[in-house]
Amino acid sequence: MSQSKSLCPVGQTMCKNEAFEVKATCGDPVILPCHFSGVSESASVIWQKSSNGNDLVVHVAMEDSIGDGQNAWYKNRTMLRPDWHRANEATLTLKHVMLNDSGTYFCYVRLNHLKSLICSTVSLGVNPEL
């Protein structure tokens, strides 16, 4: 996994704006990293995938719940750690990776009703089963 980063402060929020390259094998789970820092009374995260000019919603979470709008392709295959908003980690686990999951993913974090920031850009490459 390779990465680059620059800090982007917004109010009390710090977003590392990290870029990662992740490789996975069909059928395995994969971790898509996303980290931020800041104190939050209200937090939400949206993971999106850019696909043929469209943004597919991969996962939506608010403080203590999962939001609506998730693309059916990702239904029952994604999860964040339960305490993501307190741990300042919106790292996504994508289960049962498939070839069509290859592409670029963006992690948007919004704290305290401020503007959403891209905190992570992940390029996922999926290899067929060996």
C-alpha positions, 0 to 999 in steps of 0.5 A: 500500500502506498500513500501520500498526504497533506493536512486540511484543517476546517474548524476543529477538523483535520483531514489527512487527505491520504491517497492509497493504492490497495490490492485484493483478490476476488472473494477476499475482504479488503480494507479501504483506509480513511482517517481524520481528527477533530471533536464532533457533536455530529458526524457523518461519512460517505464512501463513494466510488467513481464509475464511468462518470457516476458516483456510486454510494458505497456506504453511508454512516451517521454517528450511530446508524447507517444511512440510506442511499447505498448502491445495491451492488454493495448491500451487506458487503460494507462496514465501518468499526462501530465507534468510527466517529469517536475513533476518528477512523472511517476505514471501510471493510468491503467483503467478498471483493469482486472484479467489478469492485476495482476502481477509485473510492473516496471517503468524505467526512463531515463533522459538526455540520461543516463542509464534507471533506475528502479524507481519503482516495483509494485506488483498488485493484482486484485480481482474479482468484488464483 
